[in-house]
Amino acid sequence: MTEVISSDKSKHSPTLHTIKMVEHTLENYPNSVVTIPELKRALPKQINHNTLMTILEYLESSNKIYVGLKGITWIHNSNEKLRNVVRQDLSYEARKCLTNTRSL
């Protein structure tokens, strides 16, 4: 029973403010790739390592960052025009694919 309680204490839950701070730092980082030590130095406030890892896992699972061998890259694009063009292209390709399969 005490093991379960102690493992919960080691899990760090980030606040929304902390997540936003990391997102903003990564999005505005001057280089395209940043390592974890560089990210820690670039953040305006010090963050617990486990909390930072939790945030990075969340950002990677939500497709906002890519974590590779050389470091972390911000990949999320908030440009609505670009999203619309990609959506239209994908729907065009889907319609084209349906048309091709019906003609077979």
Number of C-alpha atoms within 10 A of each C-alpha: 5 6 7 8 9 10 9 9 9 10 11 15 13 16 11 10 9 17 18 12 15 22 18 13 17 23 18 10 16 9 9 13 17 19 14 14 9 12 18 18 10 15 15 11 10 10 14 10 12 14 18 21 15 16 22 21 14 14 19 17 11 10 13 17 20 17 16 10 7 9 15 19 20 22 14 13 11 8 8 9 9 11 12 11 11 12 12 12 12 12 12 12 12 12 11 11 11 11 11 10 8 7 6 5
